[in-house]
């Protein structure tokens, strides 16, 4: 995930414009509909600052991965 983040955070500011969220999520194998994307956007940018930080993305992805990982996935 950090490697993907670095693709979007070219200036190494630890900030990526919120408009890139859909592309980032798709690159992480989460093709979200508009409602799901809006919910993730609220989680990542609750203050509506207009950007994503890596730590916020990491926390959201941890939650998302909990939703799809099964016990068998953890064993692998």
C-alpha atoms as a printed R data frame, in Angstrom:
   type eleno elety resid chain resno       x       y      z
1  ATOM     1    CA   UNK     A     1   0.000   0.000  0.000
2  ATOM     2    CA   UNK     A     2   2.887   2.359  0.714
3  ATOM     3    CA   UNK     A     3   4.261   1.794 -2.789
4  ATOM     4    CA   UNK     A     4   0.899   2.705 -4.282
5  ATOM     5    CA   UNK     A     5   0.724   5.765 -2.029
6  ATOM     6    CA   UNK     A     6   4.085   6.936 -3.318
7  ATOM     7    CA   UNK     A     7   2.746   6.869 -6.884
8  ATOM     8    CA   UNK     A     8   0.083   9.415 -5.911
9  ATOM     9    CA   UNK     A     9   2.197  11.404 -3.400
10 ATOM    10    CA   UNK     A    10   4.763  12.528 -5.958
11 ATOM    11    CA   UNK     A    11   5.818  15.629 -4.000
12 ATOM    12    CA   UNK     A    12   6.307  13.581 -0.801
13 ATOM    13    CA   UNK     A    13   4.034  15.882  1.218
14 ATOM    14    CA   UNK     A    14   2.017  13.025  2.773
15 ATOM    15    CA   UNK     A    15  -1.046  14.580  1.157
16 ATOM    16    CA   UNK     A    16  -2.974  13.505 -1.911
17 ATOM    17    CA   UNK     A    17  -5.938  15.390 -3.320
18 ATOM    18    CA   UNK     A    18  -9.226  13.785 -2.323
19 ATOM    19    CA   UNK     A    19 -10.185  13.661 -6.009
20 ATOM    20    CA   UNK     A    20  -7.692  10.769 -6.364
21 ATOM    21    CA   UNK     A    21  -9.564   8.631 -3.832
22 ATOM    22    CA   UNK     A    22 -11.540   6.608 -6.374
23 ATOM    23    CA   UNK     A    23  -8.364   5.780 -8.335
24 ATOM    24    CA   UNK     A    24  -6.519   4.812 -5.158
25 ATOM    25    CA   UNK     A    25  -9.346   2.587 -3.979
26 ATOM    26    CA   UNK     A    26  -9.633   0.948 -7.407
27 ATOM    27    CA   UNK     A    27  -5.869   0.315 -7.421
28 ATOM    28    CA   UNK     A    28  -6.330  -1.393 -4.052
29 ATOM    29    CA   UNK     A    29  -9.018  -3.649 -5.614
30 ATOM    30    CA   UNK     A    30 -12.000  -1.791 -4.156
31 ATOM    31    CA   UNK     A    31 -14.325  -0.600 -6.898
32 ATOM    32    CA   UNK     A    32 -16.725   1.511 -4.841
33 ATOM    33    CA   UNK     A    33 -20.040   2.931 -5.955
34 ATOM    34    CA   UNK     A    34 -20.759   6.614 -5.281
35 ATOM    35    CA   UNK     A    35 -22.449   5.965 -1.922
36 ATOM    36    CA   UNK     A    36 -19.566   3.798 -0.677
37 ATOM    37    CA   UNK     A    37 -17.026   6.304 -1.973
38 ATOM    38    CA   UNK     A    38 -18.769   9.149 -0.123
39 ATOM    39    CA   UNK     A    39 -18.663   7.120  3.111
40 ATOM    40    CA   UNK     A    40 -14.944   6.410  2.692
41 ATOM    41    CA   UNK     A    41 -14.331  10.063  1.825
42 ATOM    42    CA   UNK     A    42 -15.993  11.074  5.128
43 ATOM    43    CA   UNK     A    43 -13.840   8.591  7.039
44 ATOM    44    CA   UNK     A    44 -10.600   9.706  5.421
45 ATOM    45    CA   UNK     A    45 -11.318  13.453  5.394
46 ATOM    46    CA   UNK     A    46 -13.766  14.172  8.237
47 ATOM    47    CA   UNK     A    47 -12.735  17.830  8.375
48 ATOM    48    CA   UNK     A    48 -13.368  18.205  4.626
49 ATOM    49    CA   UNK     A    49  -9.840  19.541  4.061
50 ATOM    50    CA   UNK     A    50  -9.726  18.200  0.521
51 ATOM    51    CA   UNK     A    51  -6.847  15.772  0.869
52 ATOM    52    CA   UNK     A    52  -5.938  12.324  2.083
53 ATOM    53    CA   UNK     A    53  -3.051  11.474  4.378
54 ATOM    54    CA   UNK     A    54  -1.428   8.045  4.306
55 ATOM    55    CA   UNK     A    55  -2.340   7.317  7.930
56 ATOM    56    CA   UNK     A    56  -6.019   7.981  7.211
57 ATOM    57    CA   UNK     A    57  -5.925   5.728  4.171
58 ATOM    58    CA   UNK     A    58  -4.196   3.000  6.157
59 ATOM    59    CA   UNK     A    59  -6.849   3.067  8.881
60 ATOM    60    CA   UNK     A    60  -9.705   2.945  6.368
61 ATOM    61    CA   UNK     A    61  -8.050   0.098  4.476
62 ATOM    62    CA   UNK     A    62  -7.618  -1.890  7.688
63 ATOM    63    CA   UNK     A    63 -11.376  -1.612  8.227
64 ATOM    64    CA   UNK     A    64 -12.133  -2.480  4.592
65 ATOM    65    CA   UNK     A    65  -9.879  -5.528  4.669
66 ATOM    66    CA   UNK     A    66 -11.577  -6.778  7.827
67 ATOM    67    CA   UNK     A    67 -14.842  -6.767  5.901
68 ATOM    68    CA   UNK     A    68 -13.585  -9.005  3.082
69 ATOM    69    CA   UNK     A    69 -11.017 -11.249  4.737
70 ATOM    70    CA   UNK     A    70 -12.328 -14.606  5.808
71 ATOM    71    CA   UNK     A    71 -10.800 -16.916  8.348
72 ATOM    72    CA   UNK     A    72  -9.264 -18.876  5.467
73 ATOM    73    CA   UNK     A    73  -7.663 -15.674  4.134
74 ATOM    74    CA   UNK     A    74  -5.973 -15.139  7.480
75 ATOM    75    CA   UNK     A    75  -4.689 -18.713  7.512
76 ATOM    76    CA   UNK     A    76  -3.091 -18.209  4.076
